[in-house]
């Protein structure tokens, strides 16, 4: 079975593949769970796997973390 990576390697040079992937990751994105701001996948750095949420930056992530801790205390 040929993988997608093998097909990509056979159809173009490494530099071209890198440029195409960077372009795709810059165009595709996901919305911040708190602000709704679009985050390009290439810039995605902050997420909470337990809550299945992504965050625009570390400050937003930390504030959300504190909220979650408080919610868990109240349970």
N, C-alpha and C positions, 0 to 999 in steps of 0.2 A: 504494500500500500504506500502510495506517495503522499507525503504530508504537504500542507500548504506552504511551509517553509521551503521544501524542496522545489516546488513549482516556482516560487518567487526567485529562488537562487538560480534556476535554470533560465529564467526569462529576463533577467536584468543584472546589472552590476551592483555591488554592495552600496556604493555611494548613492545610486539612483534609488535603491530600496530604502535607504535611510531617509532620503529627502521625501519620498512618498509617505512613509510612515509618520514622519514628523508633521507633514501637512495634514494628514488625516486626523492625527491626535489633536492638532491645533484647531481643527474645524469641528470635531465631535466634542460634545460636552455634556455636563450633567448639572442640574440646578442645586445650589446650596439649600440644605434642609431648613435653614433659618431665614436667610435673606431672600432666597429665590434667585439670586444672582447666578448667571451661567458661568461654570468653571470648565475651561477646556480640559480634556482628559490629560493632556500633556502637563498641565499645571496642578492636577489633583494630588494633594499631599495629605489632607486631613479627613479622616472618616472614622465612624464608630460602627464596627461590625455588629455589635450586639443590637444596636438600634437601627441598623441599616440606613445610616444617614451620612451624607458628605457635607463638609463645611468649607467655606471660602478661605478662612485663615485660622491661625492658631488661637487668636483671641476669641473668635466665635465658638470654636471647638471647646475651649476651656469654660466659657460661660455656659454652654449647653451641658457640659460634664457636671458642673455644679448644680444645674437644674435637675439633672437625672439623679444625682446623689440625694437631693432633697426629696424628690418624688419617692425614691426607694425607702427613705426614712419614714415617710408618712404611711407606708403600706402596712 
